[in-house]
Structures are given as C-alpha cells and as structure tokens.
Amino acid sequence: MQTHLAHFIFPNTVQPVVRVDFDAATFKPEDLFWLPHHHRLSKAVNKRKAEHLAGRIAACEALSFHGIEDFVPGIGLHREPCWPPGFTGSITHSGNVALAAVIIDDPTQRSGMGIDYETIITPEIAQEIYGGIIESAEKERIQAAPFPFHYALTLVFSAKESLFKALFRHVGRYFDFSAVSLTEIDSQQLSLTLNESLGPFQKGETFTALWKGDARQLITLIQLGG
C-alpha cells in the first residue's frame, strides 16, 4: 500500500502527532502480514484493512519518538489499541489519512490520550443528525459560537470522540454522547463536562479539548495527566 509519513506538533502543545496519508486503492492482502494480529482482520473489507494498517503505521512511528521500536499495538477486547507498558496513545483515521499520538503513562495520574480526525459534516447532514450528538443546551451554545452550525457540530462530535478515547482505558465500558456536554467553545479549544460519573471520574468534571482545522477537516486532541 502506498503511504506517506509525516509528523507535526499539535498547536499550543508539545505533543507530536504522526500523520500517514495512504492510498487504499493500492492495498494488497499481503500488506497486512506486517501486523502480528493480521488474522483478526481476515473478514474485514479491504478499505477497513487499509485504514487499520495506516493507523498502526502511524502508531509505530509515534512510539518510536519515545524510543520504542518495532512494537505494533494489538487489538483489545473492545477493539481498542493495546499499547506497550508505560505508554498510552490514540489512533484515528478519516478518508485517506490516519493519525496517532502517544504519551508516557504516568502511574501517579490518570493518564490518557484521545485524538480524532473528522471531515466537516455538511449543513444538511448536520440538521439530520444533531439530535444524536448534542442536547438542547448544547445546541444553544453551538448556535452562539463564531462558526457555522455544521462546523461547530463536527467539532463537538470530534471532541466527544476524543474524550471517549482518553477516558476509556479508565472507564472500561462504552458510554454515549449524552454522558458529556459541551460547556464552552472558542477558536482554539472547547470544554466538555461529565453529566454522570464514569469509572474514577465524577459527575461535573470538566475536560479541555484542543483543536485545529480548516474548511474541510478538523482534529481534536485531549490529554489527561501530565
């Protein structure tokens, strides 16, 4: 599979993010043999296999920033990436792009990383699906934000996805978008507050998501601890 690897520092942080641009049309079944867990994907369609492969390439490069070589994150019981001891991270993909970010897992804190990459929802689709992403109070905050509704909705969707990834290793179960609400939003970050207790995290706790984007895509990032 044809890939191009690059990396950048997420704005307003020191966090490196690895980017892999890939051409799923060039994927061949034997490309997957690089993954120790390739048998877990035997029934997946080629598009899914290509996305997974690109994500693991990005994850391996992100780990190499910390001196971890030749470690390919496996697949957990809930299909989450399995990181090496002492580290945690997050993988995302959209279209022909995969991203990954890794941090050191501080045992004295609830460390976590969540990154999400999304194509901007169209205005028409936003009006159809917003009820599954936000509640009425959140809609009012989004409508007051300095962005078009569909753009802000994509941003909130992405931030909630990033928060899920960051919290999941501590919560250990799935939770839906209603578990957290948007409380603030501006041109660099937004705040999400828990509507219920999740594992060790208490109702009312607030988390900050940083973001960067353009007219077509955006990326959100949440880091716990550190």
Residue pairs with C-beta under 8 A, 6 or more apart in sequence:
1 22
1 23
1 24
1 26
1 27
1 28
1 31
1 50
1 53
1 54
2 22
2 23
2 26
3 20
3 21
3 22
3 23
3 54
3 57
4 20
4 21
4 22
5 18
5 19
5 20
5 57
5 58
5 61
6 18
6 19
6 21
7 16
7 17
7 18
7 19
7 61
8 16
8 17
8 19
9 15
9 16
9 17
10 16
10 17
10 101
10 210
10 212
10 219
10 221
11 188
11 210
11 212
12 188
12 189
12 210
13 210
13 221
13 223
15 101
15 103
15 221
15 223
16 62
16 65
16 101
17 62
17 99
17 100
17 101
17 115
17 219
17 221
18 58
18 59
18 61
18 62
18 99
18 100
18 101
19 58
19 97
19 98
19 99
20 54
20 55
20 57
20 58
20 61
20 97
20 98
20 99
20 100
21 96
21 97
22 50
22 53
22 54
22 57
22 96
22 97
22 98
23 96
24 46
24 47
24 50
24 51
24 96
27 46
27 49
27 50
27 53
29 46
29 49
31 49
31 50
31 53
32 38
32 41
32 49
32 53
34 53
34 72
35 41
35 52
35 53
35 56
35 72
36 72
36 74
37 72
37 74
37 75
40 75
41 48
41 49
41 52
44 52
51 93
51 98
54 93
54 97
54 98
55 91
55 92
55 93
55 98
55 100
56 72
56 73
56 91
57 98
58 91
58 98
58 99
58 100
59 72
59 73
59 81
59 89
59 91
59 100
59 102
60 70
60 71
60 72
60 73
61 100
62 89
62 100
62 101
62 102
63 69
63 71
63 73
63 83
63 84
63 87
63 89
63 102
65 102
66 87
66 102
66 104
68 84
68 87
71 84
73 81
73 82
73 83
73 84
73 89
73 91
74 81
74 82
75 81
75 82
76 82
78 168
78 174
80 168
80 169
81 89
81 90
81 91
83 89
83 102
83 105
85 105
86 104
86 105
87 102
87 103
87 104
87 105
88 102
88 103
88 105
88 111
88 112
88 113
88 169
89 100
89 101
89 102
89 103
89 113
90 100
90 101
90 113
90 114
90 115
90 116
90 162
90 165
90 166
91 98
91 99
91 100
91 115
92 98
92 99
92 100
92 115
92 116
92 117
92 161
92 165
92 219
93 99
93 117
94 117
94 118
94 119
94 217
95 119
97 117
97 217
99 115
99 117
99 219
100 115
101 113
101 115
101 221
102 113
103 111
103 113
103 223
103 225
103 226
104 111
104 226
105 111
106 225
106 226
109 224
109 225
109 226
110 170
110 200
110 201
110 224
110 225
111 224
111 225
111 226
112 165
112 166
112 167
112 169
112 170
112 222
112 223
112 224
112 225
113 165
113 166
113 221
113 222
113 223
113 224
114 161
114 162
114 163
114 164
114 165
114 166
114 167
114 220
114 221
114 222
114 223
115 162
115 165
115 219
115 220
115 221
115 222
116 158
116 159
116 161
116 162
116 165
116 219
116 220
117 158
117 217
117 218
117 219
118 154
118 157
118 158
118 161
118 217
118 218
118 219
119 154
119 216
119 217
120 150
120 151
120 154
120 213
120 215
120 216
120 217
120 218
121 129
121 150
121 153
121 154
121 157
122 150
123 148
123 149
123 150
125 150
126 149
126 150
126 153
126 154
130 139
130 149
130 153
132 177
133 153
133 156
133 157
133 160
133 177
134 142
134 153
134 156
134 177
134 181
134 182
135 178
135 181
137 181
138 156
138 181
138 182
141 182
141 183
141 184
141 185
142 149
142 152
142 153
142 156
142 182
142 185
143 149
145 152
145 185
145 186
146 186
146 187
147 155
151 213
151 218
152 185
154 218
155 185
155 190
155 211
155 213
155 218
155 220
156 182
156 185
156 190
157 177
158 209
158 211
158 218
158 219
158 220
159 182
159 190
159 192
159 209
159 211
159 220
159 222
160 177
160 180
160 192
161 220
162 209
162 220
162 221
162 222
163 180
163 192
163 207
163 209
163 222
164 175
165 222
166 207
166 222
166 223
166 224
167 198
167 199
167 201
167 224
170 199
170 200
170 201
171 198
171 199
171 201
172 199
175 196
175 198
178 195
179 194
179 195
179 196
179 198
180 192
180 193
180 194
180 195
181 192
181 193
181 195
182 190
182 191
182 192
183 191
183 192
183 193
183 206
184 190
184 191
185 191
188 210
188 211
189 208
189 209
189 210
189 211
190 208
190 209
190 211
191 206
191 207
191 208
191 209
192 206
192 207
192 208
192 209
193 204
193 205
193 206
193 207
194 201
194 202
194 203
194 204
194 205
194 206
195 203
196 203
197 203
207 222
207 224
208 222
209 220
209 221
209 222
210 220
210 221
210 222
211 218
211 219
211 220
211 221
212 218
212 219
213 219
